[in-house]
Amino acid sequence: MAKGMGGAMDLVSSVKKIIVLMNLTDKFGDKKFRRIVDLPVTGQRCVSLLVTDQAVFEFTPNGVLLREVSKGLTVENIRQLTDVEFIVSDKLGVLEENLSKYEPGSGDDDIFA
C-alpha cells in the first residue's frame, strides 16, 4: 500500500488500462488478492492486468484469467495463495526470473489513448 495522498482517482478515471504490480502474499504469507477488500476502493472493476511475484492475472468479461505462473509453481499453488476464483488460460505461460512473457492481444494496447 502506498502511503499518503496520490492521484489514484485521476489514474483510474482517465486511462483505458490499469496494470497493478504487487506481491501475491504479504510478509506473513497471508493472501493479498482477495474477493473482499478491507481498504477503501478507488475504482471498482477498473484493473485490466494484475502482475504479481508469483502469477499474472488478466481481468476479462468472462472473469479473472490466470495467464502465467512462476517457474516451479502449479495452478493449485496459486489457488491456495488467492481468495479469488479464476479460470486458467489455455496458453498458460511460465514466469522465469520474474520476467513476464505475456503479450497483450491484437487490440488497442495504448494505455494512454
C-alpha positions in Angstrom: 0.0 0.0 0.0 1.4 3.4 -1.0 1.0 5.8 1.9 -0.1 9.3 1.6 -2.3 11.1 -0.9 -1.8 10.5 -4.5 -3.5 10.6 -7.9 -5.1 7.2 -7.9 -8.6 8.5 -8.7 -7.2 10.6 -11.6 -5.4 7.5 -12.9 -8.4 5.1 -12.8 -10.7 7.7 -14.4 -8.5 8.8 -17.3 -6.8 5.7 -18.8 -8.1 2.6 -20.7 -5.9 0.1 -18.9 -4.8 -0.2 -15.3 -2.0 -2.6 -14.5 -1.4 -3.4 -10.9 2.0 -4.7 -9.7 2.1 -6.3 -6.2 3.1 -9.3 -4.2 0.6 -12.1 -4.2 1.0 -12.5 -0.4 2.1 -10.2 2.4 5.2 -10.7 4.5 3.4 -13.2 6.8 2.2 -15.3 3.8 -1.4 -14.0 4.0 -3.4 -13.7 0.8 -3.5 -10.2 -0.7 -5.6 -11.0 -3.9 -9.0 -11.4 -2.3 -12.7 -11.2 -3.2 -13.5 -8.7 -0.4 -11.2 -5.8 0.3 -10.6 -4.2 3.7 -9.3 -0.9 2.4 -11.3 1.9 0.6 -11.7 1.2 -3.1 -10.5 3.9 -5.5 -12.4 2.5 -8.5 -14.4 -0.7 -9.0 -13.6 -3.1 -11.8 -11.0 -0.9 -13.4 -8.0 -3.2 -13.3 -7.0 -4.8 -16.6 -4.0 -6.8 -15.5 -2.5 -7.9 -12.2 1.2 -8.8 -12.2 2.5 -10.4 -9.0 5.7 -12.1 -8.0 4.1 -15.5 -8.5 1.4 -15.1 -11.2 -0.1 -12.9 -13.9 -3.9 -12.4 -14.0 -6.0 -10.7 -16.7 -9.5 -9.4 -15.9 -11.8 -10.3 -18.7 -15.6 -10.1 -19.3 -15.7 -13.9 -18.5 -13.8 -13.4 -15.2 -10.3 -13.5 -13.9 -7.9 -15.4 -16.2 -4.7 -16.8 -14.9 -2.1 -16.1 -17.7 1.2 -17.1 -16.1 2.7 -18.8 -13.0 6.2 -18.5 -11.6 8.6 -21.3 -12.5 8.3 -24.2 -10.1 4.7 -23.3 -9.1 1.5 -25.0 -10.1 -2.1 -23.8 -10.7 -3.0 -25.4 -7.4 -0.2 -23.5 -5.6 -1.7 -20.2 -6.9 -5.3 -21.3 -5.9 -4.0 -21.7 -2.4 -2.4 -18.3 -2.4 -5.5 -16.4 -3.5 -9.1 -15.9 -2.4 -10.4 -15.3 -5.9 -11.9 -17.8 -8.3 -10.1 -17.7 -11.6 -10.0 -19.6 -14.9 -6.8 -20.9 -16.4 -5.6 -19.8 -19.8 -5.3 -22.5 -22.5 -1.9 -21.0 -23.2 -0.7 -20.8 -19.6 2.8 -19.3 -19.5 5.7 -19.6 -17.1 7.3 -16.6 -15.4 11.0 -17.1 -15.4 13.2 -14.9 -13.2 10.3 -12.5 -12.7 10.1 -11.7 -16.4 6.6 -11.9 -17.9 6.2 -13.4 -21.3 2.6 -12.1 -21.6 1.9 -10.4 -24.9 -1.3 -8.3 -25.0 -3.8 -9.2 -27.7 -4.1 -7.6 -31.0 -6.5 -5.0 -29.7 -5.7 -1.3 -28.8 -2.7 -1.6 -26.5 -2.1 2.1 -26.0 -2.9 2.6 -22.3 -2.9 6.4 -22.6 -5.3 6.6 -25.6 
